[in-house]
Amino acid sequence: MGVLFLEKETAALEALLLVAKEPLGIAKLAELIQLKNEDIVELLQVLARRYVEPDSGFTLIELPDGYKLGTKPELSGYIEALYHQPGQSLSNAACEVLSMVAYKQPVTRGEIDFLRGVQSDRALSTLVERGLVEAKGRKETPGRPVLFGTTDAFLVHFALKSLEELPALESLSEPSPFGTD
């Protein structure tokens, strides 16, 4: 079945992707809309092409376990203006801890503290509360400390399909003003 005459189903797909709390996989979308998996794939391609246009504020986000609808990153200023409230942004410490978790995961609080040289309890708690970081298990060492890693919400927030899309650490380091050895 071609997707040419599936306007209602395309609208349903778009609505489901917008309201779902979790990413939705192709099989689940096919079940909900009562279409074949290959039709859902075609409809997702239709939506992706639609969202590339400059008059659309949405983007289709592909995640390891499905799809979600998000807003275009270049429009974040407008959304921040709507939701800007004191204390909503992450502190420098929380951003530092989040980057450590993203690049070193799974990682314990003690390992983060060692790397930062200061305690990270508060920053880590903030990240867990915001759903960007979660416990992923326990390390098989004395005391069995909790191992932390990023969540799907982290991927959605930064519009990443997977952690492999994070920039290479080498590309993030600034050149020394004193030159190299």
For each residue, the residues with C-beta under 8 A, 3 or more apart:
1: 6 35 36 39
2: 5 42
3: 6 9 10 39 42 43 46
4:
5: 2
6: 1 3 9 10 35 39 43
7: 10 11
8: 11 12
9: 3 6 12 13 33 35 39 43
10: 3 6 7 13 14 43 46 47
11: 7 8 14 15
12: 8 9 15 16 32 33
13: 9 10 16 17 29 33 40 43 44 47
14: 10 11 17 18 47 69
15: 11 12 18 19
16: 12 13 19 20 24 29 32 33
17: 13 14 20 24 47 60 67 68 69
18: 14 15 69
19: 15 16
20: 16 17 23 24 68
21:
22: 65 66 152
23: 20 61 63 65 66 67 68 152 156
24: 16 17 20 28 29 32 66 67 68
25: 28 29 65 66 67
26: 29 30 37 40 41 44 66 67
27: 30 31 37
28: 24 25 31 32 66
29: 13 16 24 25 26 32 33 40 66 67
30: 26 27 33 34 35 36 37 39 40
31: 27 28 34
32: 12 16 24 28 29
33: 9 12 13 16 29 30 40
34: 30 31
35: 1 6 9 30 39 40 43
36: 1 30 39 40
37: 26 27 30 40 41
38: 41 42
39: 1 3 6 9 30 35 36 42 43
40: 13 26 29 30 33 35 36 37 43 44
41: 26 37 38 44 45
42: 2 3 38 39 45 46
43: 3 6 9 10 13 35 39 40 46 47
44: 13 26 40 41 47 48 60 67
45: 41 42 48 49
46: 3 10 42 43 49 50
47: 10 13 14 17 43 44 50 51 60
48: 44 45 51 52 60
49: 45 46 52 53
50: 46 47 53 56
51: 47 48 56 58 59 60 72
52: 48 49 56
53: 49 50 56
54:
55:
56: 50 51 52 53 72
57: 71 72 75
58: 51 69 70 71 72
59: 51 69 70 71 72 73 159
60: 17 44 47 48 51 67 68 69 70
61: 23 67 68 69 70 156 159 161
62: 67 161
63: 23 66 67 68 152 155 156 161 162
64: 152 155 161 162
65: 22 23 25 152
66: 22 23 24 25 26 28 29 63
67: 17 23 24 25 26 29 44 60 61 62 63
68: 17 20 23 24 60 61 63 156
69: 14 17 18 58 59 60 61
70: 58 59 60 61 156 159
71: 57 58 59 75 76 79
72: 51 56 57 58 59 75
73: 59 76 159
74:
75: 57 71 72 78 79
76: 71 73 79 80
77: 80 81
78: 75 81 82
79: 71 75 76 82 83
80: 76 77 83 84
81: 77 78 84
82: 78 79
83: 79 80 88
84: 80 81 88
85: 88
86:
87:
88: 83 84 85
89:
90: 94 95 98 126 127 130
91: 94 95 123 126
92: 95 96
93: 96 97 120 122 123
94: 90 91 97 98 123 126 127
95: 90 91 92 98 99
96: 92 93 99 100 116 123
97: 93 94 100 101 112 116 120 123 124 127 133
98: 90 94 95 101 102 127 132 133 150 154
99: 95 96 102 103
100: 96 97 103 104 107 112 115 116
101: 97 98 104 105 107 112 127 133 148 149 150
102: 98 99 105 150 154 163 166
103: 99 100 166 169
104: 100 101 107 111 112 115
105: 101 102 136 147 148 149 150 163
106: 136 137 139 147 148 149
107: 100 101 104 111 112 147 148 149
108: 111 112 139 145 146 147 148
109: 112 113 120 121 124 145 146 148
110: 113 114 145
111: 104 107 108 114 115
112: 97 100 101 104 107 108 109 115 116 120 124 148
113: 109 110 116 117 118 119 120
114: 110 111 117
115: 100 104 111 112
116: 96 97 100 112 113 120
117: 113 114
118: 113
119: 113 122
120: 93 97 109 112 113 116 123 124
121: 109 124 125
122: 93 119 125 126
123: 91 93 94 96 97 120 126 127
124: 97 109 112 120 121 127 128 133 148
125: 121 122 128 129
126: 90 91 94 122 123 129 130
127: 90 94 97 98 101 123 124 130 132 133
128: 124 125 131 132 133 134 135 148
129: 125 126
130: 90 126 127 153
131: 128 134 151 153
132: 98 127 128 150 151 153 154 157
133: 97 98 101 124 127 128 148 149 150 151 154
134: 128 131 148 149 150 151
135: 128 146 147 148
136: 105 106 147 148 149
137: 106 146 147
138: 144 145 146 147
139: 106 108 144 145 146 147
140: 144
141: 144 145
142:
143:
144: 138 139 140 141
145: 108 109 110 138 139 141
146: 108 109 135 137 138 139
147: 105 106 107 108 135 136 137 138 139
148: 101 105 106 107 108 109 112 124 128 133 134 135 136
149: 101 105 106 107 133 134 136
150: 98 101 102 105 132 133 134 154 155 163
151: 131 132 133 134 154 155
152: 22 23 63 64 65 155 156
153: 130 131 132 156 157
154: 98 102 132 133 150 151 157 158 160
155: 63 64 150 151 152 158 159 160 161 162 163
156: 23 61 63 68 70 152 153 159
157: 132 153 154
158: 154 155
159: 59 61 70 73 155 156
160: 154 155 163 165 166
161: 61 62 63 64 155 165
162: 63 64 155 165
163: 102 105 150 155 160 166
164:
165: 160 161 162
166: 102 103 160 163
167: 171 172
168: 171 172
169: 103 172 173
170: 173
171: 167 168
172: 167 168 169
173: 169 170
174:
175: 180
176: 179 180
177:
178:
179: 176
180: 175 176
181:
